[in-house]
Amino acid sequence: MAFTLECGMAFFRQLPYELFIGLRYTRAKRRNHFISFISLTSMIGIGLGVAALIVVLSVMNGFQDELRNRILGVASHLQITGPNNVLDDWQSLVGNVQGAPHVQAAAPYVMAQGMLSFGQAVQGALIRGVLPSDEDKVAELGSHMRAGKLDALRPGEFGVVLGSELAQSLGVVLGDKVVLMAPQGQFTPTGVVPRIKQFKVVGLFEIGMYEYDAGLALIHMDDAAKLYRMGSSVSGVRLKLDDLFSAPQVARQLGERLMGKGNYYISDWTQQHANFFRAIQMEKRVMFIILALIVAVAAFNIVSTLVMAVTDKRADIAIMRTFGASPRSIMQIFIVQGALIGVVGTIVGAFFGVLIALNIDTIVPLIERLFGVQFLAKDVYYISDLPSKLIWADVLVITVMSFILSLLATLYPSWRASRINPAEALRYE
């Protein structure tokens, strides 16, 4: 026991005395308990700010991922089209691009506008002609089917798969027959009339994005080619990549690969939905700035803590200066005291922030059951559960920012402490 105590004392004797005194001031009993209260509130404020930042950014990352996955469940990573959205020799194009790096699958499609009617209801829609076997390789529509199957689209049978909102607007269910009117007219003795064909509803899908659920209808590519008189041509080819974030790079590589082989227009998902994801990223940055102000306010409460501590310790500072302590050493003592408040608050906040972010799918339902509330109503929001994706780089940025703000808050009071005149301080002691 004596050996252990002696080792402990030897360790503390090896510490710089500025660090030793700064730590002692932090844990020592003060005459003015209000200083301890301000220190505690500063620590709690920093912890709450850090935890809030981590949780909010994790939820926003989760929403961004969820929306991206839902969009790319229908859209494609890459899309290659021809002039006027007509691609003639698409088979050779598919054979050419399938061997390219990062390309996992390719699927042709026919895209056109149409008008769907059932009874008295009429709705405009985007008509996409697909090959069901290939479409499943580039999209995830098969996993979002509410009724029927995508494989029910067979050439010559004129079946159609509708989005759930579109089907609800038309008032149709599985097995009903809708009329599809193509805007391209055909000439008759009575004039130009639109081409009309009856389709049977063989499936319903629900992606969770109103844009697709209310405005997209899928038919077999051969039926679309007949209706829109495309012949053997298609509108384009959709590609799936092994890494969706490599889409811009792959688009450039494919542009070089296809150069001189025809006129092709290549676009990726970041271009097709640029404004949407840019808005999400901007919102995330604004939220970071707003919540960072909470941490800043809590961190600068350290200023008032240290100002009162310096006033309380004027006699101690004067005695240390008399014994040879330099102004720099006095400054370091109070920097240690203030930095410790910031470090403890940051660590506690980061711990609870990470804990909540990793378990938000359990915590939120528990709160909803306890208080009888629902944050995201299923009948209003497509995403009824709060998604969360913790990115450790965000945690690192937040903790470093919090520590730097805490450190900056200590500089002025510590500098004031180093400027105290020993004679003036001890005059009335």
C-alpha positions in Angstrom: 0.0 0.0 0.0 2.8 2.4 1.0 4.6 1.5 -2.3 1.6 2.2 -4.4 1.0 5.6 -2.6 4.7 6.4 -3.1 4.5 5.5 -6.8 1.4 7.7 -7.2 3.1 10.7 -5.5 6.2 10.2 -7.7 3.9 10.2 -10.8 2.3 13.5 -9.8 5.7 15.0 -9.0 6.7 14.3 -12.6 3.8 16.3 -14.0 4.3 19.9 -14.9 3.2 22.0 -12.0 0.9 24.0 -14.3 -1.1 20.9 -15.1 -1.0 19.7 -11.5 -2.3 23.0 -10.1 -4.9 23.4 -12.9 -6.3 20.0 -12.2 -6.3 20.8 -8.4 -8.2 24.0 -9.0 -10.8 22.1 -11.0 -11.5 19.5 -8.3 -10.8 21.6 -5.2 -13.6 22.9 -3.0 -14.1 26.6 -3.7 -15.2 29.3 -1.3 -17.6 30.5 -4.1 -19.9 27.6 -4.9 -21.5 29.6 -7.7 -18.3 29.0 -9.8 -18.8 25.3 -9.5 -22.4 25.7 -10.6 -21.4 27.7 -13.7 -18.7 25.1 -14.5 -21.3 22.3 -14.3 -23.8 24.1 -16.5 -21.1 24.8 -19.1 -20.1 21.2 -19.0 -23.7 20.0 -19.4 -24.4 22.6 -22.2 -21.4 21.4 -24.2 -22.4 17.8 -23.7 -26.0 18.4 -24.8 -24.8 20.4 -27.8 -22.4 17.7 -28.9 -25.0 14.9 -28.4 -27.6 16.9 -30.3 -25.3 17.5 -33.2 -24.3 13.8 -33.5 -28.0 12.6 -33.3 -29.4 15.2 -35.8 -26.6 14.6 -38.4 -27.0 10.9 -38.0 -30.8 11.2 -38.6 -30.2 13.4 -41.6 -27.7 11.0 -43.0 -30.2 8.2 -42.5 -33.0 10.2 -44.3 -30.6 11.0 -47.2 -29.6 7.3 -47.6 -33.3 6.2 -47.4 -34.4 8.7 -50.0 -31.5 7.9 -52.2 -32.2 4.2 -52.1 -35.9 4.8 -52.8 -35.1 7.0 -55.8 -32.5 4.6 -57.2 -35.0 1.7 -56.7 -36.8 3.1 -59.7 -34.2 5.4 -61.4 -30.9 4.1 -62.7 -27.3 4.8 -61.7 -26.5 5.6 -65.3 -28.6 6.2 -68.4 -27.5 6.1 -72.1 -29.8 7.5 -74.7 -29.6 8.4 -78.4 -30.6 11.5 -80.4 -34.3 12.3 -79.9 -34.4 9.5 -77.3 -34.2 6.9 -80.0 -31.4 4.2 -79.8 -31.3 1.9 -82.8 -28.5 -0.7 -82.3 -29.0 -1.1 -78.5 -27.9 -4.8 -78.4 -24.4 -4.0 -79.5 -24.3 -1.0 -77.0 -25.3 -3.4 -74.1 -22.6 -5.8 -75.2 -20.1 -3.0 -75.2 -20.8 -1.4 -71.9 -21.3 -4.6 -69.9 -17.6 -5.3 -69.9 -16.8 -1.8 -68.6 -15.4 -1.4 -65.0 -18.0 -1.1 -62.2 -20.9 -1.9 -64.6 -22.9 -4.8 -63.2 -26.0 -4.9 -65.4 -27.7 -3.2 -68.3 -31.4 -3.1 -69.3 -33.1 -1.4 -72.4 -36.2 0.6 -72.0 -38.8 2.6 -73.9 -39.9 5.9 -72.3 -42.9 8.0 -73.4 -45.8 10.0 -72.2 -49.4 8.6 -72.0 -52.9 9.2 -70.7 -54.6 6.5 -68.6 -58.3 6.4 -68.2 -60.7 4.2 -66.3 -64.4 5.0 -66.2 -64.6 8.8 -65.7 -61.1 9.1 -64.2 -58.2 10.3 -66.4 -54.5 10.6 -65.4 -51.4 11.5 -67.2 -48.4 9.2 -66.6 -44.9 8.4 -67.6 -45.0 5.1 -69.5 -41.9 2.9 -69.3 -41.5 -0.2 -71.4 -39.2 -2.7 -69.8 -38.0 -6.3 -70.0 -39.0 -7.7 -66.6 -36.0 -10.1 -66.5 -33.5 -7.3 -67.2 -35.3 -4.6 -65.2 -34.9 -6.6 -61.9 -31.1 -6.4 -62.5 -30.9 -2.6 -62.6 -33.8 -1.6 -60.3 -35.5 -2.9 -57.1 -39.1 -2.6 -58.3 -39.7 -6.3 -57.6 -39.1 -5.8 -53.9 -41.7 -2.9 -53.8 -44.6 -4.8 -55.4 -47.8 -4.5 -53.3 -49.8 -6.7 -55.6 -48.9 -9.0 -58.5 -45.5 -9.5 -59.9 -43.3 -7.7 -62.4 -42.9 -11.0 -64.3 -46.6 -10.8 -65.1 -45.7 -8.3 -67.9 -45.5 -10.6 -71.0 -45.2 -9.5 -74.6 -48.4 -9.4 -76.5 -50.6 -9.7 -73.4 -50.7 -5.9 -72.8 -50.4 -5.9 -69.1 -49.5 -2.8 -67.0 -48.0 -2.3 -63.6 -49.1 0.9 -61.9 -47.8 3.0 -59.0 -50.1 2.7 -55.9 -51.0 6.4 -56.0 -51.7 6.3 -59.7 -54.0 3.3 -59.2 -55.8 5.0 -56.4 -56.4 8.1 -58.5 -57.8 6.0 -61.3 -59.8 3.8 -58.8 -58.5 0.6 -60.2 -57.5 -2.7 -58.6 -55.7 -5.8 -59.8 -57.4 -7.3 -62.8 -59.1 -4.1 -64.0 -58.6 -2.9 -67.6 -57.4 0.7 -68.2 -57.2 2.5 -71.5 -53.8 3.9 -72.5 -53.8 6.8 -75.0 -50.5 7.6 -76.8 -50.1 11.3 -77.7 -48.6 10.3 -81.1 -51.6 10.4 -83.5 -52.4 8.2 -86.5 -54.0 9.6 -89.6 -57.5 8.5 -90.5 -60.1 9.7 -93.0 -61.7 11.8 -90.1 -58.4 13.3 -89.1 -55.6 12.7 -86.7 -56.6 10.6 -83.7 -54.5 9.4 -80.7 -53.5 5.7 -80.6 -55.6 3.9 -78.0 -54.9 0.5 -76.4 -56.5 -1.4 -73.5 -54.2 -2.7 -70.8 -54.9 -5.1 -68.0 -53.6 -4.1 -64.5 -51.3 -7.0 -63.5 -49.4 -5.4 -60.6 -49.2 -2.5 -58.2 -45.9 -1.1 -56.7 -45.2 1.4 -54.0 -41.7 2.9 -53.8 -42.5 5.6 -51.2 -41.7 8.5 -53.5 -44.9 10.3 -54.7 -43.2 11.3 -58.0 -43.0 7.6 -59.0 -46.0 6.2 -57.2 -48.4 8.7 -58.7 -46.9 9.1 -62.2 -45.2 5.9 -63.4 -46.7 3.0 -65.3 -44.7 -0.1 -66.5 -45.6 -2.2 -69.6 -43.6 -4.7 -71.5 -41.0 -3.2 -73.9 -42.4 -5.0 -76.9 -45.9 -3.7 -76.2 -44.5 -0.2 -75.8 -42.6 -0.5 -79.1 -45.8 -1.4 -80.9 -47.9 1.3 -79.3 -45.4 4.0 -79.9 -44.2 2.6 -83.2 -40.5 2.3 -82.1 -39.9 -0.8 -84.2 -36.7 -2.5 -83.0 -35.4 0.7 -81.4 -35.6 1.7 -77.7 -35.3 5.0 -75.9 -32.1 4.1 -74.1 -30.2 1.7 -71.8 -30.1 1.8 -68.0 -27.0 0.7 -66.1 -26.4 -0.5 -62.6 -23.0 0.0 -61.0 -21.3 -1.8 -58.1 -20.7 1.6 -56.4 -23.4 4.3 -57.0 -21.0 7.1 -56.0 -18.6 6.2 -58.9 -21.4 7.1 -61.4 -19.8 10.4 -62.6 -16.4 8.8 -63.1 -17.9 5.8 -64.9 -20.0 8.2 -67.1 -16.8 9.9 -68.2 -15.1 6.5 -68.9 -18.0 5.3 -70.9 -18.0 8.5 -72.9 -14.4 7.9 -73.9 -15.1 4.2 -74.6 -18.1 5.0 -76.9 -16.4 7.9 -78.6 -16.6 7.5 -82.4 -19.1 4.6 -82.2 -22.2 6.7 -82.4 -24.1 9.7 -80.9 -24.8 8.8 -77.3 -25.9 11.0 -74.3 -24.8 9.7 -70.9 -26.3 10.9 -67.7 -25.9 9.7 -64.1 -28.2 9.9 -61.1 -26.3 12.8 -59.6 -27.3 14.9 -62.6 -30.9 13.7 -62.8 -31.6 14.5 -59.2 -28.9 17.1 -58.6 -31.3 19.8 -57.1 -32.9 17.4 -54.7 -29.7 16.0 -53.2 -28.1 19.5 -53.2 -31.1 20.8 -51.1 -30.6 17.9 -48.6 -26.9 18.7 -48.3 -27.5 22.4 -47.9 -30.1 21.6 -45.1 -27.6 19.4 -43.4 -24.9 22.2 -43.4 -27.4 24.7 -42.1 -28.5 22.4 -39.3 -24.8 21.8 -38.4 -24.2 25.6 -38.1 -27.3 26.1 -36.0 -26.5 23.3 -33.6 -22.9 24.3 -33.5 -24.0 27.6 -32.0 -25.4 25.7 -29.0 -22.0 24.2 -28.4 -20.4 27.7 -28.9 -22.7 29.3 -26.4 -22.0 26.5 -23.8 -18.3 26.7 -24.5 -18.1 30.5 -24.0 -19.8 30.1 -20.6 -16.3 28.9 -19.7 -15.3 32.5 -20.0 -17.5 33.6 -17.1 -16.4 30.5 -15.1 -12.7 31.4 -15.5 -13.2 35.1 -14.9 -14.8 34.4 -11.5 -12.2 31.7 -10.8 -9.4 34.2 -11.5 -11.0 36.8 -9.2 -11.3 34.1 -6.5 -7.7 33.0 -6.9 -6.0 36.4 -7.0 -4.1 35.8 -3.8 -3.0 32.4 -5.0 -1.8 33.8 -8.3 0.1 36.6 -6.5 1.9 34.0 -4.2 2.8 31.8 -7.2 4.2 34.8 -9.0 6.2 35.8 -5.9 7.7 32.2 -5.8 8.8 32.6 -9.4 6.0 31.4 -11.6 6.0 33.1 -15.0 2.9 34.8 -16.5 3.0 32.0 -19.1 2.7 29.4 -16.4 -0.2 31.2 -14.7 -1.9 31.3 -18.1 -1.4 27.6 -18.6 -2.9 26.8 -15.2 -6.2 28.4 -16.1 -6.2 27.0 -19.7 -5.9 23.5 -18.1 -8.9 24.3 -15.8 -11.1 25.6 -18.7 -10.0 22.9 -21.1 -10.9 20.1 -18.7 -14.5 21.4 -18.6 -14.6 21.3 -22.4 -13.0 17.9 -22.6 -15.3 16.2 -20.1 -18.4 17.8 -21.6 -17.3 16.8 -25.1 -16.6 13.2 -24.1 -19.8 12.8 -22.3 -21.8 14.4 -25.1 -20.1 12.3 -27.7 -20.8 9.1 -25.7 -24.5 9.7 -25.3 -24.8 11.1 -28.9 -23.3 7.9 -30.4 -25.4 5.8 -28.1 -28.7 7.5 -29.1 -27.8 7.6 -32.8 -27.1 3.8 -32.8 -30.3 3.0 -30.9 -32.7 5.6 -32.3 -34.9 2.9 -33.9 -35.5 1.6 -30.3 -35.6 4.9 -28.4 -38.1 6.7 -30.7 -40.8 4.0 -30.6 -40.4 3.8 -26.8 -41.0 7.6 -26.5 -44.0 7.3 -28.8 -45.6 4.5 -26.7 -44.9 6.3 -23.4 -46.3 9.7 -24.4 -48.9 8.5 -27.0 -47.5 10.5 -29.8 -46.3 9.7 -33.3 -43.5 11.8 -34.8 -43.9 10.6 -38.4 -47.5 9.5 -39.1 -47.8 6.7 -41.6 -50.8 8.3 -43.4 -48.8 11.5 -44.0 -45.2 10.5 -44.4 -43.8 7.7 -46.6 -40.9 7.3 -44.2 -42.7 6.5 -40.9 -39.6 5.5 -39.0 -36.7 7.7 -38.1 -33.7 6.3 -40.0 -30.2 6.9 -38.6 -26.7 6.4 -40.1 -23.8 7.2 -37.9 -20.7 8.5 -39.7 -17.7 8.4 -37.5 -16.1 11.2 -39.5 -18.9 13.5 -38.4 -18.4 12.5 -34.8 -14.7 13.3 -35.1 -15.4 16.7 -36.6 -17.9 17.6 -33.9 -15.7 16.6 -31.0 -12.7 18.4 -32.4 -14.8 21.5 -33.1 -16.2 21.4 -29.5 -12.7 21.0 -28.0 -11.3 23.9 -30.1 -14.2 26.2 -29.1 -13.6 25.3 -25.4 -9.9 26.0 -25.7 -10.5 29.4 -27.4 -12.9 30.3 -24.6 -10.1 29.9 -22.0 -7.6 32.2 -23.7 -8.8 35.6 -22.6 -9.5 34.9 -18.8 -6.2 33.0 -18.7 -4.4 36.0 -20.2 -6.0 38.3 -17.7 -4.8 36.0 -14.8 -1.3 36.2 -16.2 -1.4 40.0 -16.1 -2.3 40.3 -12.3 0.2 42.4 -10.4 1.3 40.4 -7.2 1.7 43.6 -5.1 -1.7 44.8 -6.0 -3.3 41.4 -5.4 -1.7 41.0 -1.9 -2.3 44.6 -0.7 -5.6 43.9 0.9 -5.0 40.3 1.9 
